[in-house]
Amino acid sequence: MAARHPSLRDLFGTRLRLLRSHAGLTQEKLAFRADLDRSYVGQVERGEVNVSIDNIAKIAKGLRVPPAALFDFEGGIAKPVPRLRRPPTAPS
């Protein structure tokens, strides 16, 4: 029997889990940052749902990485992940 190749959803979910773990975030913390439901983050990580472009942008913002970092399936986490700078805060 031939080995099953992972789907794009599986690859995306695995990459998301690696980046989330590397950032030291729980699913709940990432979901809060991304304004998504925690169970949805888990479903994405397990490759159970298709992710919209809007939610990819939210997830990337929550991880503070560019959206393209979520698609670097060859890079693993050993490759440096470019971090987005936090927006400047207004002076008090």
C-alpha positions in Angstrom: 0.0 0.0 0.0 1.4 3.4 -1.0 2.1 6.0 1.7 -0.5 8.7 1.9 1.0 12.2 1.3 -0.1 14.8 3.8 -2.7 17.2 2.5 -2.1 20.9 2.3 -4.4 21.3 5.4 -2.2 18.8 7.3 1.0 20.6 6.3 -0.5 24.0 7.3 -1.8 22.6 10.6 1.6 21.1 11.5 3.4 24.3 10.6 0.9 26.3 12.7 1.4 23.9 15.7 5.2 24.3 15.4 5.1 28.1 15.2 2.6 28.3 18.0 4.7 26.0 20.2 7.9 27.9 19.3 6.2 31.1 20.3 5.3 29.6 23.7 1.6 30.0 23.1 -1.3 27.7 24.0 -4.1 27.2 21.6 -6.2 29.4 23.9 -3.7 32.3 24.0 -3.3 32.2 20.2 -7.1 32.1 19.7 -7.4 35.1 22.0 -4.7 37.0 20.1 -6.2 36.1 16.7 -9.9 36.7 17.8 -10.7 33.1 16.9 -12.3 30.3 18.9 -9.9 27.9 20.7 -11.6 24.9 19.3 -11.1 26.3 15.7 -7.4 26.7 16.3 -7.3 23.0 17.3 -9.2 22.0 14.2 -6.9 23.9 12.0 -3.8 22.3 13.6 -5.3 18.8 13.1 -6.1 19.6 9.4 -9.8 19.2 10.0 -11.0 22.5 8.4 -10.2 24.7 5.4 -8.8 28.0 6.5 -10.0 31.2 4.9 -7.5 33.9 3.9 -9.0 36.2 6.5 -8.3 33.6 9.2 -4.8 33.0 7.9 -4.2 36.7 8.4 -5.6 36.6 11.9 -3.5 33.6 12.9 -0.4 35.2 11.5 -1.1 38.4 13.4 -1.7 36.4 16.6 1.7 34.7 16.1 3.3 38.0 15.1 4.7 36.5 11.9 4.1 37.3 8.3 1.4 35.1 6.7 4.0 33.5 4.4 5.7 32.0 7.4 2.7 29.7 7.8 3.4 28.2 4.4 7.1 27.5 4.8 6.6 23.7 5.1 10.2 23.0 4.3 11.6 25.4 6.9 10.6 23.7 10.2 11.3 25.9 13.2 15.1 25.7 12.9 14.9 28.3 10.2 14.5 31.8 11.7 10.9 33.0 11.6 10.7 36.7 10.8 8.7 38.4 13.5 6.5 41.3 12.9 7.2 44.4 15.0 4.5 45.4 17.4 2.8 48.6 16.4 4.1 51.6 18.4 2.0 52.6 21.4 0.7 56.1 21.8 2.6 58.1 24.4 0.6 58.5 27.7 
